[in-house]
Amino acid sequence: MRRLVLARAYGSTIVGVAAVTAIIGALERRGHIANISMLYLIVVLAAATFGGRRVAIVASLGSFLAYNWFFVAPTHTLTVGDPEEWFALGLFLVTAAITSQLAAGMRDRAREAAERERETVHLYQERERLRERATEAEVLRRADDLKTALLGAVSHDLRTPLASIIASAASLRQPDVEWTAAERDGFLADIEQEAKRLARIVANLLDLSRISSGTLHPERGWYDLAALVDDVLGRLRPLLAARTVEVRIPDDLPPVPLDYVEIDQVLSNIVENAVRHTPKATHMWIEVTHDDDDVTVRVSDDGPGIPEDVRARLFEPFVRGGDRRLAARGAGLGLAVARALVVAHGGTIEAEPRGGGGTSVWFRLPLRTAVAVGS
């Protein structure tokens, strides 16, 4: 049965590629249309959605070969006369592959969500027989709220950077435009930036999954917190280019027992959240203080601040703070992940209004924590 379904999926993909090829041929006879090869992405997306990754890969390769054979000079051969066309064809293939992988991934997650939903319903029915209807109903309500929030956040926050990647790639592929080296670098920088944004969203989702499953265990070692701050600011320098950032770290700061990767992510998420919800000219401060028992890292800004009702729920998943008109929306996961990582270290994290306007988000880590030998 499965073989029959796959055979139909591959057959439909081949028919789809042929149909799009015929449409492009008809349109090309009326006049050249820039980036018309993007029509093949419809077939790629359909193949990924209904057939999965393998079918999508076949659709990507079939589209690549069909466009090369019928529309790239010299036609009806798999050779390319213009070297720039190789770059364009390669970029199309990469874009199709990324698109197919993302669409197939969303299909797999939807299928897993449906399976989990069926399991939840079955669990509810079993517990209902044990007269736990009220408790189970509340669990199902929260699960549904979480699923709705997750689907809403992920569908938007994956689609937005993907659209930017496709737009930049399409611009680079325009054969009738001679881009300068600086312009090409700009398009490639946009593709890289949006790809990193996708990676951050996926990383936060994976961390949220680890947190929910209870498998989050910091691997502590003794580290220089000043070096960690420098690493974070260096990595986020393009994001902070329009802002003034003042760093205050005492010279007598002792080594801190922490998981370097996790606390790096905590500070990165806090800084990125501040940037996302403040104007470009905002002044920011990163201050580290300590006493005999704890070390505190505070990130402050002189932006518009956060309403009190939002601030009370700021560290919950899918809650977005600040003025959303100032920057692109995030998935609302960064601060929730930051709180879980800090709590796993035995610390605390809070947000409060900054004196003089703006917001301060700080987290405190204990200095008197056992570190495993060899860490």
JOFENKA-V197221 format. One record per backbone hydrogen bond with DSSP energy under -1.0 kcal/mol. NH is the residue of the N-H (numbers start at 1). CO is the residue of the C=O. Records with the same first field share a line. If there is no record, write none. Layout:
BEGIN
NH=CO / CO
END
This chain:
BEGIN
5=1
6=2
7=3
8=4
9=5
10=6
11=7
12=8
13=9
14=10
15=11
16=12
17=13
18=14
19=15
20=16
21=17
22=18
23=19
24=20
25=21
26=22
27=23
28=24
29=25
36=33
38=35
39=36
40=37
41=38
42=39
44=40
45=41
46=42
47=43
48=44
49=45
50=46
51=47
56=52
57=53
58=54
59=55
60=56
61=57
62=58
63=59
64=60
65=61
66=62
67=63
68=64
69=65
70=66
71=67
76=69
81=73
85=82
87=83
88=84
89=85
90=86
91=87
92=88
93=89
94=90
95=91
96=92
97=93
98=94
99=95
100=96
101=97
102=98
103=99
104=100
105=101
106=102
107=103
108=104
109=105
110=106
111=107
112=108
113=109
114=110
115=111
116=112
117=113
118=114
119=115
120=116
121=117
122=118
123=119
124=120
125=121
126=122
127=123
128=124
129=125
131=128
132=127
136=132
137=133
138=134
139=135
140=136
141=137
142=138
143=139
144=140
145=141
146=142
147=143
148=144
149=145
150=146
151=147
152=148
153=149
154=150
155=151
156=152
157=153
158=154
159=155
160=156
162=158
163=159
164=160
165=161
166=162
167=163
168=164
169=165
170=166
171=167
172=168
173=169
174=171
177=174
184=180
185=181
186=182
187=183
188=184
189=185
190=186
191=187
192=188
193=189
194=190
195=191
196=192
197=193
198=194
199=195
200=196
201=197
202=198
203=199
204=200
205=201
206=202
207=203
208=204
209=205
210=206
211=207
212=208
213=209
215=210
221=258
223=256
228=224
229=225
230=226
231=227
232=228
233=229
234=230
235=231
236=232
240=236
243=240
244=282
246=284
248=286
253=250
256=223
258=221
263=259
264=260
265=261
266=262
267=263
268=264
269=265
270=266
271=267
272=268
273=269
274=270
275=271
276=272
277=273
278=275
282=279
284=244
285=300
286=246
287=298
288=248
289=296
291=294
295=365
296=289
297=363
298=287
299=361
300=285
301=359
302=283
311=307
312=308
313=310
314=311
316=313
318=332
319=316
326=323
337=333
338=334
339=335
340=336
341=337
342=338
343=339
344=340
346=343
347=342
348=364
350=362
352=360
354=358
357=354
360=352
361=299
362=350
363=297
364=348
365=295
367=293
369=367
375=372
END
